[in-house]
Amino acid sequence: MGVEQASTAKGKQAARGLGQATARDERKTETETGPPMKKGAARFEERSQSSDGKSAGAKQKS
């Protein structure tokens, strides 16, 4: 329920608190997960690199 839709003062206060708590939790989650993951071919290339730094395509060629 939105703040505007709450019928009582207590309900409006609860809606504001919920919105603030949600925003705090979302910021916390984003800082813990780090930068967004790459998509598609870039992600495959990133995930397929091993400790020697070679990609899957480079390994197949040699």
PDB file of N, CA, C and O in Angstrom:
ATOM      1  N   MET A   1       0.851  -1.169   0.000  1.00  0.00           N
ATOM      2  CA  MET A   1       0.000   0.000   0.000  1.00  0.00           C
ATOM      3  C   MET A   1       0.894   1.228   0.000  1.00  0.00           C
ATOM      4  O   MET A   1       1.896   1.277   0.714  1.00  0.00           O
ATOM      5  N   GLY A   2       0.529   2.214  -0.801  1.00  0.00           N
ATOM      6  CA  GLY A   2       1.291   3.453  -0.869  1.00  0.00           C
ATOM      7  C   GLY A   2       0.949   4.378   0.276  1.00  0.00           C
ATOM      8  O   GLY A   2      -0.058   4.201   0.960  1.00  0.00           O
ATOM      9  N   VAL A   3       1.802   5.368   0.474  1.00  0.00           N
ATOM     10  CA  VAL A   3       1.583   6.322   1.557  1.00  0.00           C
ATOM     11  C   VAL A   3       0.270   7.069   1.334  1.00  0.00           C
ATOM     12  O   VAL A   3      -0.463   7.328   2.289  1.00  0.00           O
ATOM     13  N   GLU A   4      -0.032   7.418   0.082  1.00  0.00           N
ATOM     14  CA  GLU A   4      -1.260   8.173  -0.211  1.00  0.00           C
ATOM     15  C   GLU A   4      -2.512   7.341   0.035  1.00  0.00           C
ATOM     16  O   GLU A   4      -3.571   7.892   0.337  1.00  0.00           O
ATOM     17  N   GLN A   5      -2.403   6.029  -0.090  1.00  0.00           N
ATOM     18  CA  GLN A   5      -3.566   5.166   0.022  1.00  0.00           C
ATOM     19  C   GLN A   5      -3.880   4.753   1.452  1.00  0.00           C
ATOM     20  O   GLN A   5      -4.964   4.237   1.723  1.00  0.00           O
ATOM     21  N   ALA A   6      -2.954   4.972   2.360  1.00  0.00           N
ATOM     22  CA  ALA A   6      -3.186   4.567   3.750  1.00  0.00           C
ATOM     23  C   ALA A   6      -4.268   5.447   4.362  1.00  0.00           C
ATOM     24  O   ALA A   6      -4.284   6.661   4.160  1.00  0.00           O
ATOM     25  N   SER A   7      -5.170   4.825   5.110  1.00  0.00           N
ATOM     26  CA  SER A   7      -6.304   5.580   5.645  1.00  0.00           C
ATOM     27  C   SER A   7      -6.011   6.201   7.009  1.00  0.00           C
ATOM     28  O   SER A   7      -6.692   7.148   7.403  1.00  0.00           O
ATOM     29  N   THR A   8      -5.025   5.697   7.733  1.00  0.00           N
ATOM     30  CA  THR A   8      -4.727   6.243   9.051  1.00  0.00           C
ATOM     31  C   THR A   8      -3.298   6.795   9.083  1.00  0.00           C
ATOM     32  O   THR A   8      -2.470   6.481   8.228  1.00  0.00           O
ATOM     33  N   ALA A   9      -3.043   7.609  10.077  1.00  0.00           N
ATOM     34  CA  ALA A   9      -1.706   8.179  10.243  1.00  0.00           C
ATOM     35  C   ALA A   9      -0.693   7.072  10.528  1.00  0.00           C
ATOM     36  O   ALA A   9       0.442   7.118  10.053  1.00  0.00           O
ATOM     37  N   LYS A  10      -1.113   6.088  11.299  1.00  0.00           N
ATOM     38  CA  LYS A  10      -0.225   4.971  11.613  1.00  0.00           C
ATOM     39  C   LYS A  10       0.108   4.171  10.346  1.00  0.00           C
ATOM     40  O   LYS A  10       1.241   3.724  10.171  1.00  0.00           O
ATOM     41  N   GLY A  11      -0.867   3.998   9.483  1.00  0.00           N
ATOM     42  CA  GLY A  11      -0.650   3.296   8.219  1.00  0.00           C
ATOM     43  C   GLY A  11       0.291   4.055   7.304  1.00  0.00           C
ATOM     44  O   GLY A  11       1.138   3.458   6.639  1.00  0.00           O
ATOM     45  N   LYS A  12       0.142   5.382   7.269  1.00  0.00           N
ATOM     46  CA  LYS A  12       1.026   6.211   6.443  1.00  0.00           C
ATOM     47  C   LYS A  12       2.458   6.128   6.951  1.00  0.00           C
ATOM     48  O   LYS A  12       3.399   6.056   6.161  1.00  0.00           O
ATOM     49  N   GLN A  13       2.621   6.139   8.260  1.00  0.00           N
ATOM     50  CA  GLN A  13       3.954   6.045   8.861  1.00  0.00           C
ATOM     51  C   GLN A  13       4.578   4.678   8.548  1.00  0.00           C
ATOM     52  O   GLN A  13       5.768   4.589   8.242  1.00  0.00           O
ATOM     53  N   ALA A  14       3.785   3.637   8.624  1.00  0.00           N
ATOM     54  CA  ALA A  14       4.284   2.299   8.328  1.00  0.00           C
ATOM     55  C   ALA A  14       4.692   2.184   6.857  1.00  0.00           C
ATOM     56  O   ALA A  14       5.705   1.559   6.541  1.00  0.00           O
ATOM     57  N   ALA A  15       3.915   2.778   5.967  1.00  0.00           N
ATOM     58  CA  ALA A  15       4.236   2.735   4.537  1.00  0.00           C
ATOM     59  C   ALA A  15       5.542   3.474   4.253  1.00  0.00           C
ATOM     60  O   ALA A  15       6.358   3.008   3.458  1.00  0.00           O
ATOM     61  N   ARG A  16       5.742   4.615   4.892  1.00  0.00           N
ATOM     62  CA  ARG A  16       7.004   5.350   4.720  1.00  0.00           C
ATOM     63  C   ARG A  16       8.181   4.537   5.231  1.00  0.00           C
ATOM     64  O   ARG A  16       9.222   4.466   4.577  1.00  0.00           O
ATOM     65  N   GLY A  17       8.020   3.924   6.395  1.00  0.00           N
ATOM     66  CA  GLY A  17       9.089   3.106   6.973  1.00  0.00           C
ATOM     67  C   GLY A  17       9.429   1.917   6.089  1.00  0.00           C
ATOM     68  O   GLY A  17      10.600   1.571   5.930  1.00  0.00           O
ATOM     69  N   LEU A  18       8.409   1.292   5.514  1.00  0.00           N
ATOM     70  CA  LEU A  18       8.640   0.160   4.624  1.00  0.00           C
ATOM     71  C   LEU A  18       9.417   0.596   3.381  1.00  0.00           C
ATOM     72  O   LEU A  18      10.328  -0.103   2.938  1.00  0.00           O
ATOM     73  N   GLY A  19       9.060   1.739   2.828  1.00  0.00           N
ATOM     74  CA  GLY A  19       9.765   2.249   1.652  1.00  0.00           C
ATOM     75  C   GLY A  19      11.225   2.540   1.953  1.00  0.00           C
ATOM     76  O   GLY A  19      12.100   2.236   1.142  1.00  0.00           O
ATOM     77  N   GLN A  20      11.492   3.122   3.105  1.00  0.00           N
ATOM     78  CA  GLN A  20      12.865   3.432   3.494  1.00  0.00           C
ATOM     79  C   GLN A  20      13.665   2.155   3.747  1.00  0.00           C
ATOM     80  O   GLN A  20      14.825   2.061   3.345  1.00  0.00           O
ATOM     81  N   ALA A  21      13.059   1.182   4.403  1.00  0.00           N
ATOM     82  CA  ALA A  21      13.742  -0.080   4.685  1.00  0.00           C
ATOM     83  C   ALA A  21      14.059  -0.822   3.387  1.00  0.00           C
ATOM     84  O   ALA A  21      15.126  -1.420   3.252  1.00  0.00           O
ATOM     85  N   THR A  22      13.137  -0.781   2.447  1.00  0.00           N
ATOM     86  CA  THR A  22      13.357  -1.436   1.159  1.00  0.00           C
ATOM     87  C   THR A  22      14.513  -0.781   0.415  1.00  0.00           C
ATOM     88  O   THR A  22      15.356  -1.472  -0.158  1.00  0.00           O
ATOM     89  N   ALA A  23      14.557   0.536   0.420  1.00  0.00           N
ATOM     90  CA  ALA A  23      15.643   1.256  -0.265  1.00  0.00           C
ATOM     91  C   ALA A  23      16.988   0.938   0.382  1.00  0.00           C
ATOM     92  O   ALA A  23      17.980   0.746  -0.321  1.00  0.00           O
ATOM     93  N   ARG A  24      17.034   0.882   1.707  1.00  0.00           N
ATOM     94  CA  ARG A  24      18.281   0.549   2.415  1.00  0.00           C
ATOM     95  C   ARG A  24      18.746  -0.853   2.073  1.00  0.00           C
ATOM     96  O   ARG A  24      19.929  -1.079   1.817  1.00  0.00           O
ATOM     97  N   ASP A  25      17.814  -1.791   2.068  1.00  0.00           N
ATOM     98  CA  ASP A  25      18.153  -3.183   1.769  1.00  0.00           C
ATOM     99  C   ASP A  25      18.646  -3.331   0.331  1.00  0.00           C
ATOM    100  O   ASP A  25      19.575  -4.092   0.064  1.00  0.00           O
ATOM    101  N   GLU A  26      18.022  -2.602  -0.592  1.00  0.00           N
ATOM    102  CA  GLU A  26      18.435  -2.690  -1.988  1.00  0.00           C
ATOM    103  C   GLU A  26      19.852  -2.128  -2.174  1.00  0.00           C
ATOM    104  O   GLU A  26      20.656  -2.710  -2.902  1.00  0.00           O
ATOM    105  N   ARG A  27      20.158  -1.007  -1.525  1.00  0.00           N
ATOM    106  CA  ARG A  27      21.515  -0.444  -1.601  1.00  0.00           C
ATOM    107  C   ARG A  27      22.534  -1.418  -1.021  1.00  0.00           C
ATOM    108  O   ARG A  27      23.616  -1.592  -1.580  1.00  0.00           O
ATOM    109  N   LYS A  28      22.193  -2.048   0.093  1.00  0.00           N
ATOM    110  CA  LYS A  28      23.095  -3.005   0.733  1.00  0.00           C
ATOM    111  C   LYS A  28      23.361  -4.189  -0.186  1.00  0.00           C
ATOM    112  O   LYS A  28      24.505  -4.620  -0.331  1.00  0.00           O
ATOM    113  N   THR A  29      22.317  -4.712  -0.802  1.00  0.00           N
ATOM    114  CA  THR A  29      22.458  -5.853  -1.704  1.00  0.00           C
ATOM    115  C   THR A  29      23.330  -5.487  -2.897  1.00  0.00           C
ATOM    116  O   THR A  29      24.182  -6.276  -3.306  1.00  0.00           O
ATOM    117  N   GLU A  30      23.127  -4.296  -3.460  1.00  0.00           N
ATOM    118  CA  GLU A  30      23.908  -3.877  -4.620  1.00  0.00           C
ATOM    119  C   GLU A  30      25.384  -3.711  -4.275  1.00  0.00           C
ATOM    120  O   GLU A  30      26.243  -4.027  -5.098  1.00  0.00           O
ATOM    121  N   THR A  31      25.697  -3.224  -3.079  1.00  0.00           N
ATOM    122  CA  THR A  31      27.103  -3.061  -2.712  1.00  0.00           C
ATOM    123  C   THR A  31      27.754  -4.413  -2.442  1.00  0.00           C
ATOM    124  O   THR A  31      28.949  -4.575  -2.690  1.00  0.00           O
ATOM    125  N   GLU A  32      27.006  -5.374  -1.946  1.00  0.00           N
ATOM    126  CA  GLU A  32      27.561  -6.702  -1.678  1.00  0.00           C
ATOM    127  C   GLU A  32      27.833  -7.480  -2.957  1.00  0.00           C
ATOM    128  O   GLU A  32      28.810  -8.225  -3.037  1.00  0.00           O
ATOM    129  N   THR A  33      26.981  -7.313  -3.951  1.00  0.00           N
ATOM    130  CA  THR A  33      27.134  -8.093  -5.173  1.00  0.00           C
ATOM    131  C   THR A  33      28.164  -7.514  -6.117  1.00  0.00           C
ATOM    132  O   THR A  33      28.632  -8.223  -7.007  1.00  0.00           O
ATOM    133  N   GLY A  34      28.533  -6.272  -5.962  1.00  0.00           N
ATOM    134  CA  GLY A  34      29.541  -5.669  -6.813  1.00  0.00           C
ATOM    135  C   GLY A  34      28.981  -5.236  -8.157  1.00  0.00           C
ATOM    136  O   GLY A  34      27.777  -5.020  -8.293  1.00  0.00           O
ATOM    137  N   PRO A  35      29.857  -5.108  -9.152  1.00  0.00           N
ATOM    138  CA  PRO A  35      29.392  -4.634 -10.456  1.00  0.00           C
ATOM    139  C   PRO A  35      28.478  -5.651 -11.122  1.00  0.00           C
ATOM    140  O   PRO A  35      28.574  -6.848 -10.853  1.00  0.00           O
ATOM    141  N   PRO A  36      27.590  -5.175 -11.991  1.00  0.00           N
ATOM    142  CA  PRO A  36      26.686  -6.108 -12.661  1.00  0.00           C
ATOM    143  C   PRO A  36      27.450  -7.075 -13.556  1.00  0.00           C
ATOM    144  O   PRO A  36      28.485  -6.721 -14.121  1.00  0.00           O
ATOM    145  N   MET A  37      26.946  -8.274 -13.681  1.00  0.00           N
ATOM    146  CA  MET A  37      27.611  -9.293 -14.492  1.00  0.00           C
ATOM    147  C   MET A  37      27.436  -8.984 -15.969  1.00  0.00           C
ATOM    148  O   MET A  37      26.437  -8.396 -16.385  1.00  0.00           O
ATOM    149  N   LYS A  38      28.416  -9.388 -16.744  1.00  0.00           N
ATOM    150  CA  LYS A  38      28.344  -9.201 -18.187  1.00  0.00           C
ATOM    151  C   LYS A  38      27.292 -10.133 -18.761  1.00  0.00           C
ATOM    152  O   LYS A  38      26.917 -11.126 -18.138  1.00  0.00           O
ATOM    153  N   LYS A  39      26.822  -9.804 -19.950  1.00  0.00           N
ATOM    154  CA  LYS A  39      25.778 -10.598 -20.602  1.00  0.00           C
ATOM    155  C   LYS A  39      26.313 -11.226 -21.880  1.00  0.00           C
ATOM    156  O   LYS A  39      27.257 -10.711 -22.479  1.00  0.00           O
ATOM    157  N   GLY A  40      25.727 -12.316 -22.294  1.00  0.00           N
ATOM    158  CA  GLY A  40      25.994 -12.943 -23.575  1.00  0.00           C
ATOM    159  C   GLY A  40      27.414 -13.443 -23.749  1.00  0.00           C
ATOM    160  O   GLY A  40      27.981 -14.080 -22.862  1.00  0.00           O
ATOM    161  N   ALA A  41      27.982 -13.140 -24.920  1.00  0.00           N
ATOM    162  CA  ALA A  41      29.314 -13.637 -25.270  1.00  0.00           C
ATOM    163  C   ALA A  41      30.382 -13.084 -24.330  1.00  0.00           C
ATOM    164  O   ALA A  41      31.344 -13.781 -24.009  1.00  0.00           O
ATOM    165  N   ALA A  42      30.223 -11.847 -23.891  1.00  0.00           N
ATOM    166  CA  ALA A  42      31.208 -11.257 -22.975  1.00  0.00           C
ATOM    167  C   ALA A  42      31.233 -12.023 -21.657  1.00  0.00           C
ATOM    168  O   ALA A  42      32.299 -12.229 -21.076  1.00  0.00           O
ATOM    169  N   ARG A  43      30.070 -12.442 -21.186  1.00  0.00           N
ATOM    170  CA  ARG A  43      30.016 -13.213 -19.945  1.00  0.00           C
ATOM    171  C   ARG A  43      30.665 -14.584 -20.145  1.00  0.00           C
ATOM    172  O   ARG A  43      31.414 -15.046 -19.284  1.00  0.00           O
ATOM    173  N   PHE A  44      30.383 -15.234 -21.270  1.00  0.00           N
ATOM    174  CA  PHE A  44      30.969 -16.536 -21.532  1.00  0.00           C
ATOM    175  C   PHE A  44      32.488 -16.435 -21.537  1.00  0.00           C
ATOM    176  O   PHE A  44      33.174 -17.265 -20.941  1.00  0.00           O
ATOM    177  N   GLU A  45      33.005 -15.424 -22.207  1.00  0.00           N
ATOM    178  CA  GLU A  45      34.448 -15.242 -22.298  1.00  0.00           C
ATOM    179  C   GLU A  45      35.042 -14.994 -20.910  1.00  0.00           C
ATOM    180  O   GLU A  45      36.085 -15.552 -20.567  1.00  0.00           O
ATOM    181  N   GLU A  46      34.381 -14.163 -20.124  1.00  0.00           N
ATOM    182  CA  GLU A  46      34.870 -13.862 -18.782  1.00  0.00           C
ATOM    183  C   GLU A  46      34.866 -15.109 -17.895  1.00  0.00           C
ATOM    184  O   GLU A  46      35.829 -15.357 -17.170  1.00  0.00           O
ATOM    185  N   ARG A  47      33.802 -15.884 -17.949  1.00  0.00           N
ATOM    186  CA  ARG A  47      33.658 -17.047 -17.078  1.00  0.00           C
ATOM    187  C   ARG A  47      34.545 -18.206 -17.534  1.00  0.00           C
ATOM    188  O   ARG A  47      34.879 -19.071 -16.724  1.00  0.00           O
ATOM    189  N   SER A  48      34.934 -18.243 -18.820  1.00  0.00           N
ATOM    190  CA  SER A  48      35.699 -19.374 -19.321  1.00  0.00           C
ATOM    191  C   SER A  48      37.205 -19.208 -19.131  1.00  0.00           C
ATOM    192  O   SER A  48      37.961 -20.145 -19.388  1.00  0.00           O
ATOM    193  N   GLN A  49      37.652 -18.039 -18.688  1.00  0.00           N
ATOM    194  CA  GLN A  49      39.078 -17.852 -18.457  1.00  0.00           C
ATOM    195  C   GLN A  49      39.505 -18.623 -17.217  1.00  0.00           C
ATOM    196  O   GLN A  49      38.801 -18.636 -16.207  1.00  0.00           O
ATOM    197  N   SER A  50      40.653 -19.257 -17.303  1.00  0.00           N
ATOM    198  CA  SER A  50      41.153 -19.993 -16.158  1.00  0.00           C
ATOM    199  C   SER A  50      42.240 -19.191 -15.471  1.00  0.00           C
ATOM    200  O   SER A  50      42.460 -18.024 -15.795  1.00  0.00           O
ATOM    201  N   SER A  51      42.899 -19.800 -14.549  1.00  0.00           N
ATOM    202  CA  SER A  51      43.926 -19.100 -13.780  1.00  0.00           C
ATOM    203  C   SER A  51      45.114 -18.679 -14.637  1.00  0.00           C
ATOM    204  O   SER A  51      45.854 -17.768 -14.265  1.00  0.00           O
ATOM    205  N   ASP A  52      45.303 -19.332 -15.780  1.00  0.00           N
ATOM    206  CA  ASP A  52      46.421 -18.927 -16.642  1.00  0.00           C
ATOM    207  C   ASP A  52      46.048 -17.755 -17.545  1.00  0.00           C
ATOM    208  O   ASP A  52      46.889 -17.277 -18.306  1.00  0.00           O
ATOM    209  N   GLY A  53      44.812 -17.288 -17.476  1.00  0.00           N
ATOM    210  CA  GLY A  53      44.394 -16.105 -18.219  1.00  0.00           C
ATOM    211  C   GLY A  53      44.007 -16.359 -19.654  1.00  0.00           C
ATOM    212  O   GLY A  53      43.674 -15.418 -20.375  1.00  0.00           O
ATOM    213  N   LYS A  54      44.041 -17.600 -20.090  1.00  0.00           N
ATOM    214  CA  LYS A  54      43.668 -17.908 -21.476  1.00  0.00           C
ATOM    215  C   LYS A  54      42.180 -18.168 -21.571  1.00  0.00           C
ATOM    216  O   LYS A  54      41.584 -18.762 -20.672  1.00  0.00           O
ATOM    217  N   SER A  55      41.585 -17.722 -22.663  1.00  0.00           N
ATOM    218  CA  SER A  55      40.165 -17.951 -22.848  1.00  0.00           C
ATOM    219  C   SER A  55      39.945 -19.338 -23.446  1.00  0.00           C
ATOM    220  O   SER A  55      40.891 -20.006 -23.864  1.00  0.00           O
ATOM    221  N   ALA A  56      38.691 -19.754 -23.478  1.00  0.00           N
ATOM    222  CA  ALA A  56      38.368 -21.073 -24.016  1.00  0.00           C
ATOM    223  C   ALA A  56      38.721 -21.144 -25.498  1.00  0.00           C
ATOM    224  O   ALA A  56      39.220 -22.169 -25.961  1.00  0.00           O
ATOM    225  N   GLY A  57      38.470 -20.075 -26.247  1.00  0.00           N
ATOM    226  CA  GLY A  57      38.800 -20.064 -27.669  1.00  0.00           C
ATOM    227  C   GLY A  57      40.297 -20.189 -27.913  1.00  0.00           C
ATOM    228  O   GLY A  57      40.711 -20.892 -28.835  1.00  0.00           O
ATOM    229  N   ALA A  58      41.112 -19.524 -27.111  1.00  0.00           N
ATOM    230  CA  ALA A  58      42.570 -19.583 -27.278  1.00  0.00           C
ATOM    231  C   ALA A  58      43.074 -20.979 -26.957  1.00  0.00           C
ATOM    232  O   ALA A  58      44.026 -21.437 -27.589  1.00  0.00           O
ATOM    233  N   LYS A  59      42.490 -21.653 -26.026  1.00  0.00           N
ATOM    234  CA  LYS A  59      42.910 -23.007 -25.657  1.00  0.00           C
ATOM    235  C   LYS A  59      42.581 -23.993 -26.754  1.00  0.00           C
ATOM    236  O   LYS A  59      43.353 -24.917 -27.011  1.00  0.00           O
ATOM    237  N   GLN A  60      41.436 -23.810 -27.409  1.00  0.00           N
ATOM    238  CA  GLN A  60      41.036 -24.731 -28.453  1.00  0.00           C
ATOM    239  C   GLN A  60      41.925 -24.604 -29.692  1.00  0.00           C
ATOM    240  O   GLN A  60      42.141 -25.580 -30.410  1.00  0.00           O
ATOM    241  N   LYS A  61      42.437 -23.400 -29.935  1.00  0.00           N
ATOM    242  CA  LYS A  61      43.267 -23.164 -31.112  1.00  0.00           C
ATOM    243  C   LYS A  61      44.636 -23.805 -30.966  1.00  0.00           C
ATOM    244  O   LYS A  61      45.252 -24.185 -31.962  1.00  0.00           O
ATOM    245  N   SER A  62      45.118 -23.928 -29.742  1.00  0.00           N
ATOM    246  CA  SER A  62      46.469 -24.475 -29.547  1.00  0.00           C
ATOM    247  C   SER A  62      46.466 -25.971 -29.314  1.00  0.00           C
ATOM    248  O   SER A  62      47.527 -26.569 -29.135  1.00  0.00           O
TER     249      SER A  62
END
